Amino acid sequence: MSQKNQDRKQMQKKIQVKYRKTKQQQKEDKDVNKIAIVIVNICAVLAILVLILYYY
């Protein structure tokens, strides 16, 4: 029984460590997503300006 409990505790620790890592990764991903959204918005605005200039 004690061996099973130890194994269970070790598994829980591993899961917690994984979860912590994923939390940090989520934070990084959010930052990357914000940057990507800004870049896409800038490109969209530039494309619209080019279209407007092209048609006039």
Order of alpha helices (4+ residues) and beta strands (2+ residues): alpha
